[in-house]
Amino acid sequence: MINVKPIPDELLGDNIVLVTPTGYGSSRERIYNVRVERQSAITDYSSSSQRENTVITVWYDCKNSYPEAEFPAGAKVEYDGEVFEIVETKVCKTDVPHHKKFKARKIGEAE
């Protein structure tokens, strides 16, 4: 058995809002104690110009982040007044899920 420690609390200082579609609209759930990193990326692949802060990578620790959540591709995330669409999700496991990591690209401003 591999002994993997949780992500340290001092690295989990961010909160996000997960917006998922439902049969009657969408639900909004605040997720606490995650790590968000911004990066520059090309958002229009036919252009070589770079736009600042258009992609975020989020780490969710299965022990220290809460509440329990899934991050399916296509779901929306609100962070720092902006809306992002999840484009890639990865679950890192040992014997049980350890942490979840996802990338999301900016699609607009939060209302």
GIWO-V763552 format. One record per pair of residues at least 6 apart in sequence whose C-alpha atoms are under 6 Angstrom apart, sorted by the first residue. I is the first residue (numbers start at 1). J is the second residue. D is the distance in Angstrom with one decimal. If there is no record, write none. Layout:
BEGIN
[[I	J	D] [I	J	D]]
END
This chain:
BEGIN
[[12	33	4.7] [12	34	4.6] [12	35	4.7] [13	33	5.4] [14	33	5.6] [14	34	5.1] [14	35	5.6] [15	31	5.6] [15	32	4.6] [15	33	5.9] [15	34	6.0] [16	30	5.8] [16	31	5.3] [16	78	5.9] [16	79	5.3] [17	29	5.5] [17	30	4.3] [17	31	5.9] [17	77	5.5] [17	78	5.0] [18	28	5.7] [18	29	5.2] [18	77	4.7] [19	27	5.6] [19	28	4.6] [19	76	5.0] [19	77	5.8] [20	26	5.4] [20	27	5.4] [20	75	5.4] [31	66	5.8] [32	65	5.7] [32	66	5.4] [33	65	4.7] [34	59	5.7] [34	60	5.1] [34	65	5.9] [35	58	5.5] [35	59	5.1] [36	57	5.8] [36	58	4.6] [37	56	5.5] [37	57	5.3] [38	53	5.4] [38	55	5.9] [38	56	4.5] [39	53	5.1] [39	55	5.5] [40	51	5.9] [40	52	4.6] [40	53	4.8] [40	54	5.7] [41	50	5.7] [41	51	6.0] [41	54	6.0] [42	50	4.9] [54	105	5.8] [54	106	5.0] [55	104	5.7] [55	105	4.4] [56	103	5.7] [56	104	5.4] [57	102	5.7] [57	103	4.5] [58	101	5.6] [58	102	5.4] [59	100	5.8] [59	101	4.6] [60	99	5.5] [60	100	5.0] [61	99	4.4] [62	98	5.5] [62	99	5.1] [73	86	4.9] [73	87	5.1] [73	88	5.8] [74	85	5.8] [74	86	5.3] [75	85	5.9] [75	86	5.6] [76	84	5.6] [76	85	4.6] [77	83	5.7] [77	84	5.1] [81	110	5.1] [82	108	5.9] [82	109	4.2] [82	110	4.8] [83	106	5.8] [83	107	5.8] [83	108	5.1] [83	109	5.4] [83	110	5.5] [84	104	5.5] [84	105	5.0] [84	106	4.2] [84	107	5.3] [85	104	5.0] [85	105	5.4] [86	103	5.9] [86	104	4.0] [87	103	5.9] [87	104	5.3] [88	102	5.5] [88	103	5.3] [89	101	5.9] [89	102	4.3] [90	100	5.8] [90	101	5.3] [91	100	4.5] [92	98	5.7] [92	99	5.4]]
END
